[in-house]
């Protein structure tokens, strides 16, 4: 590449994270590091925004100094970084201003000197606990007749592990074969996964993402709700009609919550006059967004929204109907069917508290009309 430099950028909100590389490097390696930088700022400051970075520019520089050593990623685990560079507090900021001190720790974290750099040594807890959240997002496109055109699941397993000593954990699934494109935290022993489809790892201390995965086989993706809809615009006159009913489909007996419908109407729709049997709706005249907030879905009394649309006169009928975008949550259900069968601990003698929670939510869930 000579003197030419390549750049890789990662956005978060309205921020762009940029890295400069001088030699050939796998793009995903750089993108993953930029994700780690953004996640670390989120952990330290509670949010990742331009204002927060400006207010904490010294700590940002200190973090980047530790995360990159001569251009190579070094310490990228939040719990290790927090030992080296203390998170900001109002009291600490005042003391540092008066004394000229800094947030940099005096000692190198013990984990940095071991073969397990993501975990500090000598961890002690009164209550030992390990909790895992299996969170799945459905991306789907459903056509007017209710047929699934496209569907896939993006899933993650988030962990909160507060265990004393140096525990060695094994997490087993009832049906791991349905997972595609699995990505692991560095603590996971990949050869064990390849051989037995079991997660074997010495966990970091605190919160971390254990793995992310993808389910792309459309026949494995259950669609949790169905939508009966009719949106029509009259050829003549200045009005249209809308009726939407939503019901449960494949929810495995669980309740659909936080149900919300968003429709971006054509520009020619001036106002709406609708009646909702459940929840409430708003229509923004500027963005032309109709938002129907339903809440919990009651299978015995399906929510319905119906009424008329006032159109701009003298304007041709819209060429195509707007799509319906759904947002929803289902507690205690992984829509892929993934289930944790057991969690075992080795290397320590105490019995920890263990728990697994499941959550399904809509990603980009669209119904065509």
C-alpha positions as CSV (number, residue, x, y, z in Angstrom):
1,X,0.0,0.0,0.0
2,X,3.0,2.3,0.2
3,X,2.3,5.6,1.9
4,X,-1.4,5.4,1.2
5,X,-3.6,4.9,4.3
6,X,-7.0,3.3,4.5
7,X,-9.7,4.5,6.8
8,X,-12.4,2.5,8.6
9,X,-15.4,4.3,10.2
10,X,-18.0,3.2,12.6
11,X,-21.1,5.3,13.5
12,X,-23.0,5.5,16.7
13,X,-25.9,8.0,16.7
14,X,-24.4,11.1,15.0
15,X,-20.8,10.2,15.8
16,X,-18.3,8.6,13.4
17,X,-15.4,6.6,14.8
18,X,-12.5,6.6,12.4
19,X,-9.4,4.5,12.4
20,X,-6.3,4.9,10.2
21,X,-4.3,1.8,9.2
22,X,-0.9,1.7,7.5
23,X,-0.8,-1.9,6.3
24,X,-3.2,-4.5,5.0
25,X,-5.6,-5.5,7.8
26,X,-8.9,-7.5,7.9
27,X,-11.7,-4.9,7.8
28,X,-13.8,-6.8,10.4
29,X,-10.9,-6.7,12.8
30,X,-10.9,-2.9,12.7
31,X,-14.7,-2.6,12.8
32,X,-14.8,-4.9,15.9
33,X,-12.3,-2.7,17.7
34,X,-14.3,0.4,16.9
35,X,-17.4,-1.3,18.4
36,X,-15.3,-2.1,21.5
37,X,-14.3,1.6,21.7
38,X,-18.0,2.8,21.5
39,X,-19.1,0.1,24.0
40,X,-16.4,1.2,26.4
41,X,-17.4,4.8,26.3
42,X,-21.0,3.7,26.9
43,X,-19.9,1.7,30.0
44,X,-17.8,4.5,31.4
45,X,-20.1,7.5,30.7
46,X,-23.6,6.0,30.5
47,X,-23.9,7.2,26.9
48,X,-21.8,7.8,23.8
49,X,-22.4,11.3,22.5
50,X,-20.4,14.3,21.3
51,X,-21.1,16.2,24.5
52,X,-20.0,13.3,26.8
53,X,-16.7,12.9,24.8
54,X,-15.9,16.6,25.0
55,X,-16.6,16.7,28.7
56,X,-14.4,13.7,29.4
57,X,-11.7,14.2,26.7
58,X,-8.9,13.4,29.2
59,X,-10.4,10.0,30.2
60,X,-11.1,9.3,26.5
61,X,-7.4,9.8,25.7
62,X,-6.4,7.6,28.6
63,X,-8.7,4.8,27.5
64,X,-7.4,4.9,23.9
65,X,-3.8,4.8,25.3
66,X,-4.7,1.5,27.1
67,X,-6.9,0.0,24.4
68,X,-4.2,0.5,21.7
69,X,-0.6,-0.3,22.2
70,X,1.6,0.9,19.3
71,X,-1.3,0.3,17.0
72,X,-2.3,-3.1,18.3
73,X,-5.5,-3.7,20.4
74,X,-4.5,-4.5,24.0
75,X,-7.0,-4.1,26.8
76,X,-10.5,-4.0,25.4
77,X,-12.5,-5.4,28.4
78,X,-14.4,-2.8,30.4
79,X,-13.8,-4.5,33.8
80,X,-10.0,-4.6,33.2
81,X,-10.0,-1.0,32.0
82,X,-11.9,0.2,35.0
83,X,-9.1,-1.1,37.2
84,X,-6.5,0.9,35.3
85,X,-8.6,4.0,34.7
86,X,-11.3,4.7,37.2
87,X,-14.7,5.8,35.8
88,X,-15.5,9.5,36.3
89,X,-17.5,10.7,39.3
90,X,-18.3,14.3,40.4
91,X,-16.3,13.9,43.6
92,X,-13.2,12.4,41.8
93,X,-13.3,15.2,39.2
94,X,-13.3,17.9,42.0
95,X,-10.5,16.1,43.9
96,X,-8.4,15.7,40.6
97,X,-8.9,19.4,39.8
98,X,-7.8,20.5,43.2
99,X,-4.9,18.1,43.6
100,X,-3.8,17.7,40.0
101,X,-4.4,14.0,40.3
102,X,-5.6,11.7,37.5
103,X,-8.0,8.7,37.1
104,X,-5.1,6.3,36.2
105,X,-4.7,3.5,38.7
106,X,-1.3,3.0,40.3
107,X,-1.1,-0.8,39.7
108,X,-1.4,-2.9,36.6
109,X,-4.5,-5.2,36.8
110,X,-3.4,-8.7,37.6
111,X,-5.4,-10.0,34.6
112,X,-3.1,-8.2,32.3
113,X,-0.2,-10.3,33.5
114,X,-2.0,-13.7,33.0
115,X,-3.2,-15.8,30.2
116,X,-6.7,-14.7,31.1
117,X,-6.5,-10.9,30.4
118,X,-10.3,-10.4,30.6
119,X,-10.6,-11.4,34.3
120,X,-8.9,-9.8,37.3
121,X,-7.5,-12.0,40.0
122,X,-8.7,-12.2,43.6
123,X,-12.4,-11.5,42.9
124,X,-14.6,-11.9,46.0
125,X,-18.3,-11.7,46.4
126,X,-20.6,-12.3,49.3
127,X,-23.4,-13.4,46.9
128,X,-22.1,-15.4,44.0
129,X,-24.4,-15.3,41.0
130,X,-24.5,-15.8,37.3
131,X,-27.3,-14.6,35.1
132,X,-27.8,-14.9,31.4
133,X,-30.2,-13.0,29.1
134,X,-31.1,-14.6,25.7
135,X,-32.3,-11.7,23.6
136,X,-33.6,-12.3,20.0
137,X,-34.8,-9.8,17.4
138,X,-37.0,-10.8,14.5
139,X,-36.5,-9.1,11.1
140,X,-39.4,-10.0,8.8
141,X,-41.3,-9.0,5.8
142,X,-44.9,-10.3,5.5
143,X,-46.9,-9.7,2.3
144,X,-50.6,-8.7,2.0
145,X,-51.8,-12.2,2.1
146,X,-49.9,-13.0,5.3
147,X,-47.2,-15.1,3.6
148,X,-43.7,-14.6,5.0
149,X,-41.4,-13.2,2.3
150,X,-38.3,-12.9,4.4
151,X,-37.5,-13.7,8.1
152,X,-34.4,-14.1,10.2
153,X,-33.4,-13.8,13.8
154,X,-30.5,-11.9,15.3
155,X,-29.7,-13.2,18.8
156,X,-27.3,-12.4,21.7
157,X,-26.6,-14.0,25.0
158,X,-25.8,-11.2,27.5
159,X,-24.2,-12.3,30.8
160,X,-23.9,-10.8,34.3
161,X,-21.4,-12.9,36.2
162,X,-20.4,-12.1,39.7
163,X,-18.4,-15.1,41.0
164,X,-15.5,-15.3,43.4
165,X,-12.2,-16.8,42.5
166,X,-11.5,-18.3,39.1
167,X,-14.7,-20.2,38.1
168,X,-14.8,-22.3,34.9
169,X,-18.3,-22.4,33.5
170,X,-20.0,-24.7,31.0
171,X,-23.2,-23.6,29.3
172,X,-25.2,-26.2,27.4
173,X,-28.2,-25.6,25.0
174,X,-31.0,-28.1,24.3
175,X,-30.9,-27.3,20.5
176,X,-27.6,-25.6,19.5
177,X,-27.7,-26.9,15.9
178,X,-30.2,-24.3,14.8
179,X,-27.6,-21.5,15.3
180,X,-25.8,-19.9,12.3
181,X,-22.9,-17.4,12.1
182,X,-22.0,-17.7,15.8
183,X,-19.6,-15.1,17.3
184,X,-18.1,-15.5,20.7
185,X,-16.5,-13.5,23.4
186,X,-12.7,-14.2,23.5
187,X,-13.2,-16.2,26.7
188,X,-15.1,-19.0,25.0
189,X,-13.1,-22.1,24.0
190,X,-13.9,-22.4,20.3
191,X,-12.6,-26.0,19.9
192,X,-15.0,-27.2,22.6
193,X,-17.9,-25.5,20.8
194,X,-16.9,-27.1,17.4
195,X,-16.7,-30.5,19.0
196,X,-19.6,-30.6,21.4
197,X,-21.7,-27.5,20.7
198,X,-21.1,-26.4,24.4
199,X,-19.9,-23.1,25.7
200,X,-16.9,-23.6,27.9
201,X,-15.3,-20.4,29.4
202,X,-13.7,-18.6,32.3
203,X,-15.9,-15.5,32.4
204,X,-15.0,-11.9,32.8
205,X,-16.1,-10.2,36.0
206,X,-19.4,-8.3,35.6
207,X,-21.4,-7.7,32.5
208,X,-20.3,-8.9,29.0
209,X,-21.8,-10.3,25.8
210,X,-21.0,-14.0,25.8
211,X,-22.1,-14.7,22.2
212,X,-24.2,-13.4,19.3
213,X,-25.8,-15.6,16.6
214,X,-28.0,-15.7,13.6
215,X,-30.9,-17.9,12.6
216,X,-31.4,-17.6,8.8
217,X,-33.5,-20.7,8.0
218,X,-36.9,-19.1,7.3
219,X,-38.8,-22.3,8.3
220,X,-37.2,-22.0,11.8
221,X,-38.4,-18.4,12.3
222,X,-41.9,-18.2,13.9
223,X,-43.9,-15.1,13.2
224,X,-45.5,-14.1,16.6
225,X,-48.5,-12.0,15.3
226,X,-50.7,-11.7,12.3
227,X,-52.1,-8.5,10.8
228,X,-55.5,-8.2,9.0
229,X,-55.4,-4.9,7.2
230,X,-57.2,-2.9,4.6
231,X,-55.9,0.5,3.5
232,X,-57.6,2.0,0.5
233,X,-57.6,5.3,-1.3
234,X,-60.5,6.3,-3.5
235,X,-59.9,7.1,-7.2
236,X,-62.2,10.1,-7.0
237,X,-62.8,12.3,-4.0
238,X,-60.5,13.2,-1.2
239,X,-60.7,10.4,1.3
240,X,-59.5,6.9,2.1
241,X,-60.3,4.1,4.5
242,X,-58.1,2.2,7.0
243,X,-58.8,-0.9,9.1
244,X,-56.2,-2.9,11.0
245,X,-56.6,-5.9,13.4
246,X,-53.7,-7.6,15.1
247,X,-53.8,-11.1,16.7
248,X,-51.4,-13.6,18.2
249,X,-50.0,-16.3,15.9
250,X,-46.9,-18.3,17.1
251,X,-46.3,-17.0,20.6
252,X,-45.9,-20.4,22.4
253,X,-48.5,-19.4,24.9
254,X,-46.6,-16.2,25.9
255,X,-48.1,-12.7,26.0
256,X,-47.2,-10.1,23.4
257,X,-46.3,-6.8,25.1
258,X,-45.3,-3.3,24.1
259,X,-47.1,-3.7,20.8
260,X,-46.9,-0.6,18.6
261,X,-47.8,0.0,14.9
262,X,-46.2,2.7,12.8
263,X,-47.4,3.7,9.3
264,X,-45.7,6.3,7.2
265,X,-48.7,7.7,5.2
266,X,-48.4,9.3,1.7
267,X,-47.8,13.0,1.6
268,X,-51.4,13.6,0.3
269,X,-53.0,12.4,3.6
270,X,-53.9,15.6,5.5
271,X,-55.5,14.1,8.6
272,X,-57.0,10.9,10.0
273,X,-60.2,10.2,11.9
274,X,-59.8,6.8,13.5
275,X,-61.2,4.8,16.4
276,X,-59.0,2.4,18.4
277,X,-60.6,-0.4,20.5
278,X,-57.4,-0.5,22.5
279,X,-54.6,1.9,23.2
280,X,-54.2,5.3,21.5
281,X,-53.0,6.8,18.3
282,X,-51.2,9.9,17.1
283,X,-50.8,11.4,13.6
284,X,-47.9,13.8,12.9
285,X,-48.8,16.2,10.1
286,X,-45.2,17.0,9.4
287,X,-43.7,13.5,9.1
288,X,-47.0,11.9,8.1
289,X,-46.4,9.1,10.7
290,X,-49.4,7.4,12.2
291,X,-48.4,5.7,15.5
292,X,-50.8,3.3,17.2
293,X,-49.6,2.4,20.7
294,X,-51.5,-0.8,21.8
295,X,-49.6,-2.2,24.7
296,X,-50.4,-5.8,25.8
297,X,-52.2,-8.0,23.2
298,X,-55.3,-9.6,24.6
299,X,-56.2,-12.8,22.5
300,X,-59.8,-12.7,23.7
301,X,-60.4,-9.1,22.5
302,X,-58.2,-8.3,19.5
303,X,-57.2,-4.6,19.1
304,X,-58.7,-2.9,16.1
305,X,-58.1,0.5,14.5
306,X,-60.5,1.8,11.8
307,X,-61.7,5.0,10.3
308,X,-61.3,7.5,7.4
309,X,-58.3,9.3,5.9
310,X,-58.7,12.9,4.6
311,X,-56.8,13.4,1.4
312,X,-55.5,16.5,-0.4
313,X,-58.0,17.3,-3.2
314,X,-56.9,17.4,-6.8
315,X,-54.0,15.1,-6.1
316,X,-53.7,11.7,-7.9
317,X,-54.3,8.6,-5.8
318,X,-51.1,7.3,-4.2
319,X,-49.3,4.8,-6.4
320,X,-48.8,2.3,-3.6
321,X,-50.1,1.6,-0.2
322,X,-47.9,2.3,2.9
323,X,-46.2,-0.5,4.8
324,X,-47.1,-1.3,8.4
325,X,-44.1,-1.5,10.8
326,X,-44.5,-3.4,14.0
327,X,-42.8,-3.2,17.4
328,X,-43.3,-5.8,20.1
329,X,-41.8,-7.7,23.0
330,X,-42.4,-11.2,24.3
331,X,-41.0,-12.0,27.8
332,X,-39.6,-15.4,28.6
333,X,-39.5,-16.6,25.0
334,X,-36.7,-17.1,22.5
335,X,-38.7,-17.2,19.3
336,X,-36.1,-19.5,17.6
337,X,-36.8,-22.1,20.2
338,X,-33.3,-21.9,21.7
339,X,-33.1,-23.0,25.3
340,X,-30.4,-23.3,27.9
341,X,-30.4,-26.8,29.3
342,X,-27.8,-26.4,32.1
343,X,-25.0,-24.3,33.6
344,X,-22.2,-26.1,35.4
345,X,-19.3,-24.6,37.3
346,X,-15.9,-26.1,38.0
347,X,-12.8,-24.9,39.9
348,X,-14.7,-23.5,42.9
349,X,-16.6,-25.3,45.7
350,X,-19.5,-22.8,46.4
351,X,-22.9,-23.1,44.8
352,X,-23.8,-19.9,42.9
353,X,-27.2,-18.5,42.2
354,X,-28.0,-19.1,38.5
355,X,-30.7,-17.8,36.2
356,X,-31.7,-17.4,32.6
357,X,-34.2,-15.0,31.1
358,X,-35.5,-14.9,27.5
359,X,-36.7,-11.9,25.5
360,X,-38.0,-11.7,21.9
361,X,-38.5,-8.3,20.3
362,X,-39.2,-7.0,16.8
363,X,-36.3,-5.7,14.8
364,X,-37.3,-4.6,11.3
365,X,-40.8,-6.1,11.2
366,X,-42.8,-5.0,8.2
367,X,-46.2,-5.9,6.8
368,X,-47.0,-4.9,3.2
369,X,-50.5,-3.7,2.4
